[in-house]
Amino acid sequence: MSSFPTVSEASLQRLEQQFQANLENEADLGAAVSVWQGERELIHLAGGFMDRDKTRAWTDESLVPVWSCTKGLAAGTALAALGEAGIGLGTPVAEIWEAFGQAGKSAITLGELLSHQAGLAALSHPPALDDYAAVIQALEEEAPRWTAGHGYHVRTFGFLLEEIVRRVSGAASLGAYWREVLAEPLGLDAWIGLPESEDHRVAELVPGRFGSENEEEARFYRSLGDRNGLTVQAFGSPRGLHSVGALNDPKVWRVGYPAFGGVASARGLAAFYGMLAQGGQCAGTAFFDGVSLNAMETPLTQGQDQVFLRETAFAAGFMKDPIDAEGRKMRSLFGPSTRAFGHPGAGGSLAFADPEMGIGFAYVMNQMERSVFPTKKALSLVACLYETC
């Protein structure tokens, strides 16, 4: 196992103090945070309540819908399937999925698709979310909205990866492949398609409070009011399940939409990213090779996001903190390392890998915030871990 810099006891103590403060000042209703380094969990904290009526305590066994944190798990699954099949990211998607090549998409590569460059963030005539065949047909027939740059594929990302994993691996679903190849061998309490036997462990999501809104945030939320704009179209393609309450439905957990429908614990997410941070290995078994790990870490695109309306950067399926011309981070969701990668989720959840420190970090909660990216209550935990609070 690789040797990593030591995480001080003082930083872990500050993280614990900040976590408790979030609960005491009611920034959080219920939450959990987990930090792994190598194959060891350095700290796990859980507290608060699983429901808004405060009748069920949040415990070490609690799960919660994690929205777009699911995208990181789905991206890892897709890279595992592609790696197993010996297919590189420079391969045109149409070589795997012939009908995808319609409407000017024949040259779009797997790397471009994974990094939100495919121009398929919105559908001209979005089908219902639960009609998989119709969504796939719509993606096949849709022409790209752009040919240069990138824009966050809010919902379509999951359907695109789902179809690729099914075709490459022969698995019944991306979620099934995730369980078989990664989650079960690693013992991860993270699901893309939750079995009914686990329903009792799932916390109730509570609609978002306003975060600290700046002009960037205000511009984004104004764009959601423009029915003809790309942002609102992306968030509505495919259509359905637009309320927070919809993610409290066990039927949705069962489907496991790969863009936003995962259900997980902080420990499950952090252990996954911890494995990635220590070279894709656990207990002597290699789950990813250097090529796949490099694809997770290396930015494929950076610039003004045509959906988020702010600077973003993406590697192959994972988000990166954007970097300025001097090599400094323009935003720090994933700690100070420029090598770090991960994915946030709507309302404030956050999970990432830091290969320099060998750290896997995850924070999950059920009191959502109305903010595009995680705000102070999550980022303060990251700051304490890295002794920058």
N, C-alpha and C positions, 0 to 999 in steps of 0.2 A: 504493500500500500504506500502511496506517495506520502511524503512528509510535508505538512502544511504549517503556516504560521499559527501560533497558539492564540486562541480566543480567550481573553482574560476573564477571570471570575467577576471582576468589577463591571465589565461590559454586560455580562449576563445578568448581574444583579440590577443594573440600571434598566435593562430591558424588562425585567420582571416588575420593577417599580412603575415603569411607564405603562405596562399592560394593566396593572391593577388600577392605576390612575384613570385610564380610559374607561374602566368599568365603574369606578366610583363617581366620575363626573358625568356619567351616562352618555359619553360619546359612543360607547358600545353597550348593547343589550346583552348579547352573549358572544363569545369569541374564543379563539384558540390561536396559539402561535407555536411553531416548532422550528428548531434549528438543528441541522445535522452537519457534521464534519467527518469526512471519511465514512465509515460505516457505523458511527456512533451518534446518537442523539444527544446534543449538548444540553438542550433545555426543551421542555414542553410545558406550556401553560394553558389552562382552560378555565373559564369562569363565566359567571352571569347566567342567563336564562335562554332556553331554546324557544320560548314563545313570548309574545307581547304581553300576555296576562301573567307572566312570571310564575307559572305553575310547574315548569319542568326545568331542572337545573342543567346547565351545559356541563358535560363531563368529558373525560378522556375518550369516551366512545362516541361522542356526538359527531354527526355528519351534517353538511349543509350544501345546498346548491351553490356552485362556485362560478356560474356564468362563464365569462370568456377565459378564466383560468383553464377551462376545458380545452381551449385551443392549443395550449402547450402540450397537454397529454396527447391530443389528436395528432399534432405535428410529430411528436416522438414516435407514435404508432406508425404514421405514414413513412417516416424515415427508416424505421425498422423493417417494414414490409419491402420498401424499395431496396434497402441494403441486402436483404435476404435474396431478392430476385436479381441482384447485380445490376440494377438500373440507376444511372447517374442523373443528377439534377439538370444536366444539359439536354436531356432527352425531351423531345416534343411530347406534350401530353397526348396528342393525337396518335402517337405510336402505340400507346397503351389503350386508348379510348378513341376509336376511330371517329365516331360521330361528333366528338368534341371539336374536330377541325373545321366545322362549318363556320360560315359568317366571318371569315377572316381570322380564324384562331389557329390555323394549322402550324404556325411557327412558335406559338407560346410554349415555353418549356416548363418542366416541373419546378425548377427553381423560381421562375417568375410567378407561377401560380402560388407556391408556398409563401412567397414574400409579398403578396397582395399587389402584384403588378399586372395581373391578367385583365383588368378592366371589367370584371364581372361582379362588382360589388352590388349592383342593382339590376333587377329584371324589369323589362318593359311591361310585361304582363305577369306579375308574380302569382304563381299558384299558391294553394294552401300549404302550409308547412308540413302537414301530415300526409301529403300526397307525394311520396318519394319519386315515383315514376314521372309525374308531371313536372316536378322541380328539375330532375335530371334532363328531361326533354327541353325544358325552357333554357337551361344552361347550355345545352348543345346548340340551340338555335339562336341564342343571344349574340349580338355583335359586341365587341369590347367598347366600353364608354371612353377609353383613352388608349393611346398607343405608346405613350411615354409617361414615366412617373408611376406613382402608386396611390392607392386609396384603400382604406381598411374594409375588408370583405366581412362585414358584421355577421351575417348569417350564411351566405353562400359558401364561405370558406369550409364549413363543416360538410356540406353536401359534396363539394369538389373532392375533399380528402376521402370522404366515405366511398365515393365511387372508385377512386384510384385504388384504395386498399382492397376493396372487394375484387377488382379486376386483377390486381397483381398477386394477391395472396389466395384468392378463392374462399376467403372467410365469409361467413354469413353477414357480418357487419364489422365496422371499424371497432366498435365496442367489444365485440367478441374476440377480435384479434388482440386488442389491448389487454384483455383479461388473460388470454392464453400465453402470450409471448412476454408480457412485461409485468402486469399487476400481480398475477398469482405467483410467478416465480420469485418476485421481489417482496411478496407479502404486503402489497400496497392497499390501503383502505381508501381507494379512489376508484370511482365507477363511471363508465360511460354506458349507462343502461343498468339501473339499480334493480336487483332482485327484490321481490316483495318481502322477503324475510328480513330485509334491512330497513324497511320503511319506518319502523318505530324509533330509529336513531336519528332521523332527519329533523333539523331545526326549522322553524318557521321563519321565512324571510319577511322583513318589515320594510315598507316603502321608504324611499330615501329622504333624508334631510338635505338641506342645502349645505354644500361645502363652502370653502372660501372662494367665491366667484371673482375672477378677474376678467379683463376684456377678452382674452382668448376663450374662456368658458362662455362668456356672454354671447360671443359671435357664434359659437357652436350651437347654443340653445336657440338662438334666433333662427339659425338655419333649419332646425327641426320644425319650425313653423311654416316653412316654405314648401308647400306640397309639390312643387315642380323641381325642387332642388335634389341634388344627388344624395345629400346626407340623409334626408328623411326617407328617400326611396331605398337606400341601402339598409336602413333599420327596419324596413317593411318588406324585404325580399328574402325569402317567401313571407307571406302574410300569416298572421295569427300569433297568439301568445305574446301580446305586447304589454301586459301588465305584470307587475311584480308578483301578484297573487297567483298568476298562472304557473309560476315555478314552484308553488306549494302543492301542486297536484301530483300525486303518485304516478298517474298515467304518463306524465311528462318525464318523470325520473326514469320510468321503465324504458321509454324510447331511447333516451340518451343522445340527444342531438349533439354532434361533435363540436359545434361552434360555441355552444353555450349551455348544454344540458347536463354537464357532469355534476356528480355529487361526491363530496370527498371530505376527509378530515385534514386538518393542518399537517398532521403527522404523515399522512399518505402522500400529500403533495411534496412536502419537504424531503422525504426519503427518496422520492423519484428524482428530484433535482440534485439531491446530495450524491446519488449514484452518477448522474451526468457530470457533476463537478469534480469527481475523482476519477475521471477518465472512462466513464461508461461501464465500470466494473463493480461487481458486488460479490463477496464471498468466493472470489476466484473465477467467477463466470463473467465473460465479456458480453454485455448486452448491445453495445454499439462500438464500432471501430472508429479509428481516427478520422476517416473521411466524413462519417456522419456527424461526429462531434464538431469538426471544423465547420460543417454546414450550419450547425445550430448557433455557432459563435460568430461567424463572419457576416457582417452586414452585406446584404445584396442590394439594398436600396435605402436612400435617405433623402428627405426633402419635405416639401409641403404636402401633407396628406389631404387628398381630395375629398375625403369623407370626414375625418376628424378636424380638418381646417387648422392644423398646426403641424409643426415639425415632428415627424416620426421616422423611425428606422426599423427595418426588419431583416433578420437572417432567414433561414429556411424554416418558416413556421413560427419562429420565436421573435418576440419584440426585443429591440436593443434600445438603450438610451442614446439619443442622437449626439453627435460629436461636432464641435465647431472647428474652424480652420486651424486653431492652435492645439487641437487634440483634446480639448476639455469638454466635459459633459455639459450639454445644454439643459438636461433634465436628469435627475437621479432617482429613478424608481428602484434600481437594482444595486444600490450600494456604490462605492467609489470606483470599482474596477471597470475598465473599459471592455474587459472580456466577458463580463456578466451578461446573462440573457435570461428571459423568462416570459411571463405574461400576467398582466393584471386581469381582474374581473370586475364587471359592473358593480357599483356600490362600494368598492374599496378592497376586495380581496386581492392578494398579491402573492406570487410564488416565483422564485428565481434560483439560478445556479451561479455561483461565483467560482470559476475554475482556479483563480489565483489563490483563494483561501480554502478551496475544497469544500465550500459551504453550500448547503441547500436550505433555503428559507421559505417558509409559508405562513401566511396570516389569513385566517378566514373569520367571518362574522355574519350576523344576521340583521343587524341594524344598518341598512344601506345608506349611502350618501349620494346626493345628486351631484355627481362630478364625473367627468370623463375618465380621469385616472385617480388612483388612490391619493388621499390627502393626508393631513397631519397625523391622524390616529394610526395609520399604517406606517407612514414614513418615519414617524418618531421612533417606532420600534427598530426599524432598520438603522436609524442614526445611532441609537444606543448600542446596537450590536457592533457597529464600526467605530464606536467611541467618538462620534461627531455630534452627539446631542449636548 
